[in-house]
Amino acid sequence: MSNSQPSNQKSNSWIGQTVGDRNRYHITNRLGGGGMGEVFLATDMLLGQQVALKMLKEKLLQESEVRKRFEREALLCAAIQGEHVVEVKDYGLTDEGYPFFVMEYLRGQTLGSLLHKEHRLSIEHTVKIISQVCDGLYKAHSGVIMSHEGAKSGERVYLVHRDLKPENIFLVNTSLGELVKILDFGIAKVFSNEMQATNTGLFIGTFQYSSPEQIEARKDLDLRADIYSLGMILYEMLCGTDPFGCLAEGRGGSNWLRSHISDAPRSLRSQPNCKNIPLSLESVVMRCLSKSPSDRFESVLSLYQSLQESTGIKIDAGMMRAIAASAETTISTSDLLQAKITGQTPPSNESSNPPSNPSQPQTKSSQLNDDTTSEIKEKLVNVLLSYVGPIAKFLVKQTKIDSASSSDTIERLSHHVPPSQQTEFKAKAQTAFLEIERKITSSKSDNSKSGNTPAPETPTANNPNSQISQIFIDRCQQELSEIIGPMAKLILKKALAQNPSQSQLIEAIAKQIPEPNYAEQFRKKFN
């Protein structure tokens, strides 16, 4: 981040002041500014660290919608908690009522500054940067669990950045190489399965990098708008200009908007000194720039993979680990506002079943039967295919079904499905698991009738009960969760501690459901 002169007298007046609970942050310099806020360099007096402090601009102080968006940006960045998204540490109000939030202080430069100096980048450098951007976006597109005023407890919200551009991609030199951070989620579109984002009917974004549907302010805008923006950035990184000739010809805003909507992008290899770019890489970039979202990559994961396959450059970004882990983060407005004195980030709710270390083979007792696992994977691939295409096989392969419960597995895979189709996918996937469960139950029954008693399952951390299959336990948890919510897991755990049979487990759970009608409804689901 480079220093610049204060844009107005109020910005200048903040320098030298202390803000925050117990005057924790001492403002020392102005780093820059954006649409909503001014960014200052400050010292965390409690921890003795430099931080970046973003303050809402004075002229926007009375704009209630802007204030909500400003607070939301802090909440979203804190909830994502990815290594490729700028970290938010605190949120507060000054004595004068100015909202601010505190971020990690990044030393380096924006991609925009680098392009200004170097004009264009090598293929390898481009792939390394964009792979990390994809990793950060994957976290946002997959959704975060948030609890805030007006939202359901534990509601998953999905984010579309909507303002991806070189100035919002920050490059930090570290001892391990170049680290990439995504900045400014201030105009991100936020929506959930229950709530669609409001549509103002106005264009929001930076016109040089915005998708056609964003320019048209379409209500159905989704994560593929960000993929279009990445296509514009990729194009510029590889050849030093834009695909419509607007930069070279000095054309203004209205020409940009028209070009995004109706002009065909020029071939990447047709640009000067770009003949060395592989056709496969050109194809990837041009697909990102398709006018119709349905013709683009369906996810940043697909783009990430295609970039590496088309260039032969393998980047160890965190995305593959994220697919396996899919840890959910939970944060509430009150958590963020209260986490002040400790200097810690607000509490998060990590997945209850973190992935095991791949270098440590699991014992057979903690795994499903190999044939059963293969059958489950095959069924899940068939279900997922209709939602995400051929990449389904890869996604299922990356999900450790043998060590995860069915509900966790389905939840992880659902992250790759468009939000509007996730409920349908989860139902179909659960049906697939139940079919396997019935097959296992039938097999055990047949063995029992023939006098061949199968060996009991070995108790594990996920399933302490040797009489009941993990699939059945997961079904119980899912059905109970639909009735009483998050307490289902605790009730199930207590019931299992008594080592019951299947019928005893169902009855023990039903007795914990306060409403008799719902308790009976739960029993009938297992008749």
N, C-alpha and C positions, 0 to 999 in steps of 0.2 A: 504494500500500500504506500502510495506516495503522498507527501504532504501537499496541501494547497492552501491558498489564502482564504480566510473566512468569507462566506458569501454575503453575510449581512452582519449588522451590529450585534444582534442577539447571539449569533454563533460565536462571535468573538468574546462576548461577555461570559460564556461558560468556561473559558480557559482560566484555570486557577481556582475554580470552585470545586467543592466536594459534594457529592450527591449519594443517595442511597441510605439504607438503614445504618445508623451510627456513623454517618459520613464515611462510608467505606471506600468510595471511588473518588479519587482526586484527578480531575481532568487537566491534562497537560498540553494537548495540541489537537488541532483539527486534521483529520485524515481525508475527508471528502464528504460527499453528499449525494443523495438520490432523490427519487420522487417524493418520498414521505419523510425521510429523516436525514439528519446530519450525523456523521460518524466521527467520534473523537478517540484519541489515544488517552488512556487513563491508567492510573496505578491502583490496583487492589491493595488498600492499606492493610487489610487483614492478612493476606497471603504474600504480600510483597511481590506481586506479579503484574506485568503489563497486560492490559485487556483493551479490547475495542468496545466502545460504548455508543450505541445508536440512540439518538434522541429525536422524538417527533418534532417536526418543524413548527415554529411558532404560528405561522399562518394557517396551519391545519389543526391547531389545538382544539378548536370548537367544532370540528367536523366529526360527528359521532361515528359515522361509517368508517372514516379513515382511522380513527382511534381503535375501532374493533379490528380492522385489518392489520394495524400495527401490532396489537397484542397477539393476534392470531399468528403472525409471522414468528414471533418469539416462541409461542407454544408449539408450532409445527417443527421448527428447527430443533427444539429441545426434545421433542418426541421421537424424531427420526433417529437421532443418535448414531449416525453412520460416520465412518472415518472420512468419507468424501463429501460430507455436508458440514458447513460451518457450525461449530458447537456454541450453543447458547447456555450461559451459566446462571443468569439471574434476570429478574424483571422487577421494576419498581417505579415509583413516582418521585419527582423532585418536590421540594417544599412548595414550589410555585404550581405544582400540578402537572408538570410535563412528564409523560410516560417515557421510559427508556428501558432498553434491555442490554445486557452485557454479553459479549461474545469473546471467544478466544482471539487473541491478537495474532494475525498472520503476517509473517515477514516474507515478502516475495513480490510478485507482480501478477497482474491479470493477463489472461490469454490475449486480450485486446492490446495491451502494451507490448507483449512479445511480437504479435503480428505487425504492429506498427513499426517495430524495429527491423524485423526479419522478412517481412512481406509474406513469406510462405514458409511452411515447415516440411521437414522430411516425412516420408510415409511412416517410418518407424516412430518418430516423435508424435505424429498425429494420432496414430493408433494407441500409443501409450496414454496420451491425454484423454482421448474420447472413451477409452475402455474404463477409465476411472470415473468419468462423468456418468457413464452407463451404470456403473456400480452404485453411485450415489442416487441416481434416479430410480433405480430398481427398488431401493428402500422406500422412496416416496410413493412410487406407483403401486407398490404392494400394500400400502396403507399402514397407518399407525393407530394404536388403540388410544383414544383420548376420552377424558371425562371432563366436561365443562358445562357451564350453564346452558340449558336448552338441549343438551345431548343426553342420550341414554348412557347409563353406566357401562363402561367397557365398549363403547361404540367404535367400530373401525371406520376411519375416514380415509379417503383416497385423495391423492394430491396430483395435480397437473401443474407444473411450474409456471408455464405460460410466458416466461421472460428469459429464456435461455439465450445467451449471447456471449461473445468473448469477454465482455466486461464483467460478467457474472460468473466467470470461471477463474479461480485463483490458483496460481502455481507456487508451491512452497518447496524450496530446496532442503532436503534432509540428508542425513548420513546414509540413508537407505535408498536415496534417489528422489525423484520429483514426486511430490504429493499434490494431488488435485482436489480442490474443494469447490463445491457449488455454493454460490452466494444468493441472497435476496429472494426469499419466498414470499415477498410482500404482496404479489398479485396472484398467488397460486389459486387455482380452482380447487375447492374442497367439496367433496360429496361422499355420501355413504349409500348403502343399499336402501335405507329407509328415507333418505333425504337427498334430493338432487340440489346442486348448487343453484342459487338464484341467478337469473340471467338479466343483466341490466340493459341488454340491447345495444351496448356501446362497445367499441373496440378497446381492448386493454392490452398493452404489450409494447414491444419495440418493432416498428413496421418492417425494418430490414430483415428480421429473422422470424416473423410470425407466419403461421400456417394460413391457408385460405379460409378454413373454418373459423379460425380465431378472428381474422379480419372481418368476416361476415357476422361475427358475434353469434354463432350458432349455439344453441342450447345443448346439442349432443356432443360438444367438444370433449375429447377424452385424451388419454395418454399419448395417442399417436400424433397429437399436435406438437408435443415435445420432440418426437422423432423427426418431424419435419424441420424443426428448428435446429436439431443436431445435424441434419443434412446440409442446411445452409452454412453452419459452422465448419463442417467437414470440408465442404467445397472451397470455402475461403482459405482454410488451413493448407489445403493441397495445391491450390493454384493462385492464391493471392487476390482473387476477385470474386464477384458474385455470379450466379448462373444466368442473370438477365442483362448484364451489362450496365446496370444502374450506376455502380461506382465509377466505372471507366468513363461513362458519358455524363456524369454529374447530374443525374436525374433526381428529382425531389420525391417527397413522400407519396403523392398521388400516383406517380409512376410505379413506385415500389408496390403499392397496394394492388394496382391493376396487374402487374407482372405476376405476383403471387397467385392471383385468382385465375388469370387467363393465359399468360404467356408460357410457352414450353421452355423449360430450362435448357441451356446450351450444354452439349456434351462436355464432360469434364476433360476428356483427352483432346478436345478441339481447342482448348485454351493454349496460349503460348508456353512452350517448354514443358508440356504435360503428356507428351507421347509415351513417356516411360512409365506412366501410371498403369498398373495391370488392369486389363479389361474387367476382371472379376471385382476389383475394388471400385472401379467406375460404376459397375452395376449396383453395388451396395449403396453408393452415394446417391445415384439417380433414383433408386427405389425409395429412399427416404424423402425425396422431393416430389413424389407422386401427388397430384392434385387431390385425388380421392384417398381418404384415410385407409380404406379397405385395401388399397394397393401398396401401402407401406408395410414395414415390418410390424408385426402384431405386438411386439414388446421390445424393450431395450435389451432384454436377454438375447433375443434373436439377432438384434443388431450387433451386440457384443460378440456373439459367436461368429457371425458372418464376416465381421471386420477381421478377425483373427484368421479365419479359414481362407479368406481371399488374399491375405498378405503373407501367410505363413508365420506371422509374428504372434507369439504366445505371451500373454500378459497375465501375471498372477495377481489380478485384482481380487477383491473379496467376494465377488458375486457367486462363485461356485460354492463357497462356504455358506453364503447367505441362503442359497437354495436349500442346502441340507439343514441349516439351523432354523431359518425363518422365525427367529425369536421376536416375540411381540413386545413392544414397549408401551407402557401405560404412564400417562402423566395427567394430572388435573391442574386446573387453573390455580386452585388454592395451594397445591404442592409447589408450583413455581413461584408464587408470590411469597410463600412462607420460608422457602429454602434460602435464607439470607445469611445468617451468622456463621453457619458451618462452612460455607464456601463449596459445598458439595452440590452436584447436579441433583435435580429432583429425583425421587425414587422411581425405579422402573420395575415392571413385572416381567422378569425373564421367563422364557418357556420352561415349564415344569419338567420337560424331557429334553435336555440339551443333547446334541449329537455326541455320540461317543467318539473318542480319538480314533481316526481311521487306521492309525498305525498299530492299534491294539486290537487284535482279533477278539470278537465276542465269543463267549462260550456257547455251546450248543443249547444249553438250558435257557438262555435268554433270547433265543431266536424261535421263530415259527418254523415248522417243517419246511424244508427247501422246496418241495413240490407245491405246498400251499402258498409260499411266498411268490413263487413264479406264477401261479394261477391268479393270485391277487393282482400282481403287477400287470399281467396280460389284460385282465378286466379293466383296471384303471386306465391303461393306455387306450383301450377301446372307447371308454367314456370320455377321456380328455381330448381325443383326436378331433371330435366335432367342434371343439371350442378353440383349440390353439393350433391345429394342423399337425404336420409331421414331427414337430419338436416335442410332441407328447411323450414319445418313447424316451427321449433324453431326460425330460423332467421327472418322469416316474423312476427312471434308473437312479437319479441323483437323490431320491427320497428314500431314507433308510426305513423301509417298511418293516423289516424284521425286528427293529428295536423301538419302533414308535407305535403308539396306540392308533386305532383306526380314525378316531376323531382328530388327532393331531395330524395324521397323514392327509386326511381330506382337507383340513384347514390349510395346510402348507400348499397343497396342489391348487387350492381355490385361488391363491394369490395370483396365479398366472391366467386366470379366467376373467374376462371383462366383468366389471362389477354387476351389471344388469343381469348377468347369466349365472352368477355364483350360487344363488339359492337352488336353481335347477340342477347345477352340477353337483352340489353337495348331496342332494336327494338321490341322484343316480349313482353317485359313488358309494353312498351308504347302502343302497340296494345291492351293489356288487359285493360289498363286505358281508352283508347278511346272507347272500346266496352261498358264500364260502362257509359261513358259520353253520347253515343248515346242512350242508354237505358233510362237515366235520361231525356234527351231532348225529346225523343219520348213520355215518360210518361207525361211530362209537356204539350206537344202538345195535347195529348189525353184529358187531364184534361181541357185544354182551349176550345177544341171543344165541350166538354160536358157541358161547363158552370161552371166547377169547377176550379176556379183560385187558384193554390197553393200559400201558404204563401211565400213571398219573403225571400231569404236567408238573414240572419243577417250579416251585415258587420263585418269583423274581421281584425286583424292586418295583416294577410297574404293576405286577400281578402277584400279590402275596398268597393268593388262594390257589391250591392245587386242584380243586374240583371244578373250577369254572374257567372257560377260555377267555383270553384277553379280548377277543372280538365281542363276546357277550357282555363283558364288563364295559367296554366302550359304548355299546349300544345303550346299556342302562344309563350311563352318564349323559349321553346325548338326549335321550328321552326325558330324563329328569331335569336337565338344563332348560329344556323348552317350557317346563312348568314352573320351576322355582329360581332359575338363573344361576349365578356363580356359586351359590352354596352347594350345588349338586356334587361337586368334586369332594368336598369335605364330608358330606353325608355318606357318599359311596365308600370313602376310605374307612369311616367308622364301622359301616356295615360289613365290610370285607374283613375287618379285624377279628370278627367272630368265626371266621372260616365256614361260612354257610354253604348250603347247596344252592342251586340256581333258584329254586322256589322259595327257599328261606331268604335269599338275598332280596328278591322282589318284594316279599312281604315286609322285610325290615326297612326297606326304602319307603314303601308305601305308608308305613306308620309314621314316617317323618314328614309327610306332606300334610300341612295344616288343614287344607280344604278337602273334606271327604269325597266330593265329586271328582276332584282332580286325582286323588289317591286311587279311586276306582278306575279312572281313565288310564292311569299308569299301569295298573294290574292287567287290564284288558289288552294292552299292547303286547303282552307276553303270553297270552292264552293261545 
